[in-house]
Amino acid sequence: MATSKSLAATSSATEADAAVQSALRTLDAEGGGITALTTALQSDLGPAFAAAAELIRNAKGRLIITGLGKSGHIGRKIAATFASTGTPAFFVHAAEASHGDLGMITADDVILALSWSGDQPEMKNLITYAKRFRIALIAMTAERSSTLGKAAAVTLTLPNAREACPHNLAPTTSSVMMLALGDALAIALLEGRGFTSMDFSVLHPGGKLGAMLKFVRDLMHTGAEVPLKPLGTRMSDALVEMSAKGFGCVGIVDASGDLVGIITDGDLRRHMRPDLMTAAVDEVMTKNPRTTTPDTLAIELLDTINSSQPRITVLIVAEGRKPVGIVHVHDVLRAGVA
């Protein structure tokens, strides 16, 4: 006879399986919405999407994104994505717009209004305002013939798709589709403008992402901290320099100050002999050492260090052949790049 403990365990396992199956149905429904959106972009939605991108790209002002309810939440996220990828944008709540926030919108701006039905009464004043001041209006809606759809200069008509909610009520699939189309529009503009990782780093100085977008020049040691010795130096003097600077290496420069070699702990082990300390660095150094540049992204530097064979932990930073700094893998890790 089954114990109460075993019955409870069976019930718990059944509930867990039901939750996973529910999650799979949700993801399948939302995935179906994305598939429908992809198909639409390859058909009637494509020209409207291109027209919307062109309107936003040519705007003298900013992109104003507006919406209500779940569409409003999605709109806030889309506005943040646009702003962080080179398209100045901010969110205005459609209901608050009628109570003074319309003053945030100028005739040079473009409005992107999100509404699944396109007939929310709170949008009426915003639509009227856009018409009065001839502000370009882009609608993202499932109903082309709605009030919003008819008023817009460009209507991004979302394909009909069933919500993941079993009652087909809670905005789920529709929200994912709006978010995906907004992201697609932001990235299309990013690519069209040639927005680079350097541009991205200017707008993302904080957190792990900011750390990944730091440059070697932000992390490197410079000046007297860089271990350097000229050709002809005795190995005993080079070893003192290595020990004093603490990087486990010393760069070797010629009379012009160009980097021509490096001596590492590994080189010392490979050339170990009784007269090593009296030998010249020219005999021991590894010629034409690998270097990095000040404008290399920190994340790219970390990839270089991790993929190097034999393994390296430090690189001299050079402009052309002139050493200008040195960077250790610990500098990269301390900056949060990992």
Secondary structure, DSSP 8 states (H G I E B T S, - for coil): ---HHHHHHHHHHHHHHHHHHHHHHHHHHHHHHHHHHHHHHTTTHHHHHHHHHHHHHT-SS-EEEEE-HHHHHHHHHHHHHHHHTT--EEEEEHHHHTTTGGGG--TT-EEEEE-SSS--GGGHHHHHHHHHTT-EEEEEES-TTSHHHHH-SEEEE------SSTTS-SSSHHHHHHHHHHHHHHHHHHHHHT--HHHHHHH--SHHHHHHT-BHHHH-B-GGGS-EEETT-BHHHHHHHHHHHTSSEEEEE-TTS-EEEEEEHHHHHHT--TTGGGSBHHHH-EES--EE-TTSBHHHHHHHHHH-SS--SEEEEEETTEEEEEEEHHHHHHTT--
